[in-house]
Amino acid sequence: MSNGPTPGRILQLGMGFWGAKTLLSAVELGLFTELAGHPLDAQALQEGLGPHSRSARDFFDALGRPGHACVPPGPARQYP
């Protein structure tokens, strides 16, 4: 049995980076600053932050998975 790199371990490492990169992108765009004052819906966030409309929903949904922000059909909120 080999203890060397396996595709599963490499994929796990790559996917772990995706979450960190998504969070960093949200910080760079000012998402949490926008949400600090009041909840906003996905449309208002997209207009205020500028991600392309085709990718905005996926971007906001990806942030909702780790619990950093939540963008349900209604307003998004930042949780302490």
N, CA, C and O of each residue as an XYZ file, in Angstrom:
320
protein
N       0.846     -1.188      0.000
C       0.000      0.000      0.000
C       0.883      1.240      0.000
O       1.829      1.322      0.784
N       0.596      2.185     -0.848
C       1.405      3.388     -1.009
C       0.848      4.530     -0.159
O      -0.365      4.716     -0.056
N       1.759      5.282      0.441
C       1.354      6.458      1.211
C       1.568      7.737      0.415
O       1.480      8.832      0.971
N       1.845      7.616     -0.861
C       2.096      8.781     -1.711
C       0.818      9.523     -2.039
O      -0.269      9.137     -1.609
N       0.958     10.584     -2.799
C      -0.220     11.376     -3.185
C      -1.211     10.532     -3.978
O      -0.825      9.726     -4.824
N      -2.460     10.729     -3.696
C      -3.533     10.072     -4.437
C      -4.420     11.155     -5.025
O      -4.417     12.287     -4.542
N      -5.176     10.825     -6.058
C      -6.072     11.842     -6.623
C      -7.025     12.428     -5.584
O      -7.320     13.623     -5.618
N      -7.503     11.600     -4.665
C      -8.426     12.096     -3.646
C      -7.804     13.149     -2.760
O      -8.435     14.160     -2.455
N      -6.567     12.919     -2.342
C      -5.883     13.893     -1.486
C      -5.589     15.180     -2.245
O      -5.688     16.270     -1.681
N      -5.233     15.063     -3.502
C      -4.954     16.251     -4.319
C      -6.245     17.046     -4.530
O      -6.241     18.272     -4.418
N      -7.336     16.363     -4.831
C      -8.624     17.052     -5.012
C      -9.079     17.720     -3.726
O      -9.600     18.834     -3.760
N      -8.890     17.057     -2.592
C      -9.262     17.640     -1.306
C      -8.489     18.933     -1.057
O      -9.060     19.922     -0.598
N      -7.210     18.926     -1.354
C      -6.392     20.121     -1.191
C      -6.875     21.249     -2.104
O      -6.984     22.399     -1.678
N      -7.162     20.913     -3.355
C      -7.647     21.921     -4.299
C      -8.986     22.493     -3.910
O      -9.202     23.700     -4.015
N      -9.886     21.644     -3.463
C     -11.213     22.117     -3.073
C     -11.156     22.946     -1.798
O     -11.959     23.863     -1.625
N     -10.237     22.646     -0.919
C     -10.056     23.457      0.292
C      -9.631     24.873     -0.055
O     -10.022     25.827      0.618
N      -8.838     25.010     -1.093
C      -8.398     26.322     -1.546
C      -9.563     27.128     -2.104
O      -9.610     28.346     -1.928
N     -10.502     26.468     -2.771
C     -11.635     27.184     -3.365
C     -12.420     27.961     -2.319
O     -12.789     29.111     -2.556
N     -12.677     27.360     -1.181
C     -13.426     28.041     -0.125
C     -12.679     29.250      0.405
O     -13.266     30.310      0.623
N     -11.369     29.081      0.612
C     -10.562     30.199      1.105
C     -10.508     31.321      0.074
O     -10.577     32.495      0.438
N     -10.387     30.980     -1.192
C     -10.333     31.988     -2.248
C     -11.663     32.726     -2.372
O     -11.686     33.934     -2.607
N     -12.764     32.006     -2.216
C     -14.081     32.639     -2.272
C     -14.239     33.639     -1.129
O     -14.727     34.752     -1.327
N     -13.824     33.233      0.058
C     -13.903     34.125      1.212
C     -13.016     35.350      1.011
O     -13.444     36.470      1.290
N     -11.793     35.154      0.534
C     -10.889     36.274      0.284
C     -11.470     37.227     -0.766
O     -11.368     38.446     -0.626
N     -12.070     36.674     -1.801
C     -12.694     37.522     -2.830
C     -13.825     38.356     -2.238
O     -13.983     39.525     -2.591
N     -14.611     37.765     -1.341
C     -15.694     38.508     -0.688
C     -15.144     39.662      0.135
O     -15.706     40.758      0.136
N     -14.042     39.411      0.836
C     -13.415     40.474      1.632
C     -12.900     41.573      0.705
O     -13.118     42.756      0.966
N     -12.223     41.192     -0.368
C     -11.675     42.186     -1.302
C     -12.767     43.014     -1.969
O     -12.575     44.202     -2.229
N     -13.914     42.392     -2.249
C     -15.033     43.118     -2.862
C     -15.778     44.003     -1.873
O     -16.532     44.885     -2.286
N     -15.581     43.785     -0.569
C     -16.267     44.579      0.438
C     -17.636     44.028      0.802
O     -18.483     44.768      1.304
N     -17.869     42.743      0.559
C     -19.175     42.150      0.838
C     -19.579     42.299      2.292
O     -20.715     42.677      2.577
N     -18.673     42.009      3.219
C     -19.041     42.049      4.629
C     -19.234     43.483      5.118
O     -20.011     43.726      6.042
N     -18.544     44.412      4.513
C     -18.766     45.824      4.833
C     -20.161     46.240      4.390
O     -20.864     46.951      5.108
N     -20.560     45.790      3.196
C     -21.908     46.087      2.693
C     -22.986     45.503      3.606
O     -24.018     46.134      3.839
N     -22.743     44.298      4.122
C     -23.746     43.629      4.948
C     -23.717     44.075      6.403
O     -24.643     43.771      7.154
N     -22.678     44.786      6.815
C     -22.544     45.187      8.220
C     -23.671     46.114      8.653
O     -24.121     46.040      9.796
N     -24.126     46.970      7.779
C     -25.149     47.935      8.151
C     -26.555     47.383      8.129
O     -27.370     47.715      8.990
N     -26.851     46.530      7.137
C     -28.216     46.041      6.984
C     -28.240     44.892      5.977
O     -27.338     44.780      5.146
N     -29.264     44.036      6.043
C     -29.389     42.954      5.073
C     -29.638     43.504      3.670
O     -30.294     44.532      3.504
N     -29.113     42.815      2.673
C     -29.333     43.178      1.273
C     -29.684     41.917      0.499
O     -29.200     40.834      0.829
N     -30.523     42.045     -0.530
C     -30.810     40.887     -1.364
C     -29.697     40.717     -2.403
O     -28.851     41.593     -2.578
N     -29.720     39.573     -3.085
C     -28.664     39.249     -4.037
C     -28.551     40.299     -5.142
O     -27.445     40.626     -5.572
N     -29.674     40.824     -5.600
C     -29.662     41.840     -6.659
C     -28.944     43.108     -6.190
O     -28.116     43.656     -6.917
N     -29.255     43.570     -4.990
C     -28.608     44.778     -4.463
C     -27.112     44.545     -4.249
O     -26.299     45.427     -4.523
N     -26.752     43.363     -3.761
C     -25.331     43.048     -3.581
C     -24.612     43.018     -4.924
O     -23.508     43.547     -5.057
N     -25.240     42.402     -5.911
C     -24.621     42.318     -7.238
C     -24.409     43.705     -7.830
O     -23.361     43.977     -8.415
N     -25.384     44.570     -7.684
C     -25.271     45.933     -8.207
C     -24.216     46.731     -7.453
O     -23.470     47.501     -8.058
N     -24.150     46.551     -6.136
C     -23.208     47.314     -5.332
C     -21.774     46.842     -5.419
O     -20.846     47.645     -5.333
N     -21.584     45.528     -5.591
C     -20.228     44.976     -5.576
C     -19.661     44.739     -6.966
O     -18.444     44.755     -7.147
N     -20.518     44.521     -7.941
C     -20.069     44.428     -9.305
C     -19.762     43.073     -9.906
O     -19.288     43.040    -11.042
N     -19.994     41.930     -9.229
C     -19.750     40.687     -9.954
C     -20.763     40.552    -11.090
O     -21.892     41.028    -10.977
N     -20.365     39.913    -12.168
C     -21.251     39.725    -13.312
C     -22.503     38.978    -12.858
O     -22.422     38.082    -12.017
N     -23.638     39.337    -13.401
C     -24.907     38.747    -12.963
C     -24.933     37.233    -13.137
O     -25.607     36.539    -12.375
N     -24.207     36.703    -14.134
C     -24.199     35.256    -14.350
C     -23.447     34.521    -13.254
O     -23.743     33.358    -12.980
N     -22.482     35.174    -12.624
C     -21.705     34.501    -11.586
C     -22.080     34.933    -10.172
O     -21.687     34.282     -9.204
N     -22.829     36.017    -10.044
C     -23.133     36.568     -8.723
C     -23.871     35.565     -7.836
O     -23.489     35.382     -6.681
N     -24.899     34.923     -8.336
C     -25.682     33.992     -7.520
C     -24.807     32.827     -7.054
O     -24.873     32.439     -5.887
N     -23.996     32.268     -7.940
C     -23.103     31.166     -7.542
C     -22.100     31.627     -6.487
O     -21.805     30.904     -5.536
N     -21.583     32.834     -6.670
C     -20.624     33.393     -5.719
C     -21.263     33.545     -4.335
O     -20.679     33.130     -3.334
N     -22.453     34.135     -4.278
C     -23.128     34.334     -2.999
C     -23.541     32.999     -2.380
O     -23.451     32.830     -1.164
N     -23.991     32.053     -3.200
C     -24.352     30.733     -2.687
C     -23.137     30.018     -2.105
O     -23.243     29.361     -1.069
N     -21.989     30.138     -2.759
C     -20.770     29.500     -2.260
C     -20.389     30.065     -0.899
O     -19.880     29.337     -0.047
N     -20.627     31.339     -0.689
C     -20.332     31.937      0.614
C     -21.291     31.447      1.687
O     -20.922     31.387      2.860
N     -22.489     31.102      1.318
C     -23.467     30.621      2.284
C     -23.148     29.244      2.824
O     -23.566     28.898      3.929
N     -22.418     28.462      2.067
C     -22.120     27.095      2.501
C     -21.264     27.029      3.753
O     -21.602     26.278      4.667
N     -20.160     27.786      3.841
C     -19.359     27.666      5.064
C     -19.903     28.460      6.239
O     -19.321     28.411      7.323
N     -21.004     29.194      6.061
C     -21.604     29.929      7.164
C     -21.077     31.342      7.345
O     -21.306     31.956      8.387
N     -20.381     31.865      6.354
C     -19.856     33.232      6.469
C     -20.934     34.270      6.197
O     -20.971     35.318      6.842
N     -21.789     33.987      5.265
C     -22.887     34.888      4.919
C     -24.024     34.004      4.423
O     -23.806     32.839      4.090
N     -25.190     34.531      4.373
C     -26.332     33.755      3.893
C     -27.099     34.603      2.896
O     -27.522     35.714      3.213
N     -27.279     34.082      1.695
C     -28.011     34.810      0.669
C     -29.198     33.958      0.237
O     -29.169     33.322     -0.816
N     -30.251     33.953      1.071
C     -31.460     33.229      0.702
C     -32.225     34.037     -0.341
O     -31.740     35.080     -0.780
N     -33.403     33.583     -0.746
C     -34.183     34.372     -1.694
C     -34.452     35.793     -1.197
O     -34.609     36.710     -2.003
N     -34.505     35.980      0.105
C     -34.708     37.314      0.669
C     -33.377     37.979      0.934
O     -32.382     37.652      0.288
N     -33.342     38.912      1.879
C     -32.112     39.655      2.161
C     -31.005     38.786      2.741
O     -31.267     37.843      3.486
N     -29.760     39.116      2.389
C     -28.591     38.436      2.937
C     -28.239     39.068      4.265
O     -28.486     40.252      4.496
N     -27.662     38.263      5.128
C     -27.261     38.766      6.445
C     -25.854     38.289      6.758
O     -25.418     37.235      6.295
N     -25.166     39.073      7.540
C     -23.872     38.659      8.053
C     -24.088     38.179      9.485
O     -24.704     38.873     10.293
N     -23.585     37.009      9.788
C     -23.764     36.432     11.117
C     -22.515     36.616     11.936
O     -21.409     36.493     11.409
N     -22.663     36.916     13.240
C     -21.484     37.090     14.090
C     -20.750     35.784     14.298
O     -19.732     35.752     14.990
